[in-house]
Amino acid sequence: MEKAQRLISLDILRGITIAGMIIVNNPGSWKHVYAPLTHAEWNGLTPTDLVFPFFMFIMGISTYISLKKFHFSYSTSLVKKVIKRTVLLFLIGLFLNWCAKGLCSFQELRIPGVLQRLALCYFFTVIICTNIREKNIPILIAVLLIAYQVILMMGNGFVQGPQNIIALVDQQVMGISHLYNDNGLDPEGILSTIPSIAHTLIGYYIGKICIEKENIHNKLEKLFLTGTVLLFAGYLFSYGCPINKKIWSPTFVLVTCGAGILLLSLLIWLIDIRNYQKGFKLFNIYGINPLFCYTAGELLFIALIHISVGGKTLHTWYYQHVLASWFGDNCFSSLLMALSLAAVIGIVGYILYRKHIYIKI
């Protein structure tokens, strides 16, 4: 019974994250967005900045649960599964980028992206965790974060601009036409994948705590302690290493993982210990089919901004002639647009949920 409840907690946290990703990515107008639903301009942290790292953290937990079935060792079936999942995730990410650019040529195609980063972090996490002892994983996490901090300090890594070493490496390897150019930076670039792997490894280690065969109260105590230490350590070290999502700074890893662990702890307490699920079941719809819901949300938004009727895109028509005309061209209408898309995806997800259809790769 504990296992089922625990997985429900994880699915709900995953669902909260996916619903959040759909909402923050798809406003009615980027000119009208509530402050908590925007990313920090550079240093700092907003609720929106927690969404992607939470999902990466959850992927680490799921990877531990998945590898347990293979006894944390190589096998032909595991290698096939890892390669297949990595390639498919990366290709789906490229496909979304291609569609977002209006079916552009390869020369204009952005190579990095959200799913591409997830694919790479999943791949390296599996490789690492099937080749080193479990007790050495925290040491490796520390080494990765410290090494990345050194790279940032030596290469203008905290400077917002094309002289940043992260931008320089991406431009040299992939070319500027294949990047999302945010003041010269791509937030899902090559070097910032290093701390992202550490991020996923933290989730992996938390997965171990979650499915250990011990009293659930002891697990909860470990989670609260770990989450609190990481959160406070991240804020403490931020005086020398700013919290920054766009470069995925080491302190960003510590703070977001700490916050993710604490939120998971709260859900475990509510759902597993207090057996309180009312109000959370909605997120289960998004959580059991996360890849489908995220991809469908992206494709729906892309379709709305590229399909025109009467000289106006469907997105413009719905926002201007329905939402903005009723409620005004403001942040509230913009949020309603995002909620509308999340609702559509939720309805489709609910149908899949009722029919017990789980789309996985």
ABEGO torsion letter per residue (X at the ends): XAAAAAAAAAAAAAAAAAAAAAAAABBABAABBBAAABBBABBEBBAAAAAAAAAAAAAAAAAAAAAAAAGGBBBAAAAAAAAAAAAAAAAAAAAAAAAAAGGBBAAABBABEAAAAAAAAAAAAAAAAAABBAAAAAAAAAAAAAAAAAAAAAAGAABBEAABAAAAAAAAAAEAAABBBBGGBBAABAAAAAAAAAAAAAAAAAAAAAABBBBAAAAAAAAAAAAAAAAAAAAAAAAABBBBAAAGBAAAAAAAAAAAAAAAAAAAAAAAAAGBABGAAAAAAAAABAAAAAAAAAAAAAAAAABBBGGBBAAAAAAAAAAAAAAEBBAAAAAAAAAAAAAAAAAAAAAAAAAGBBBBX
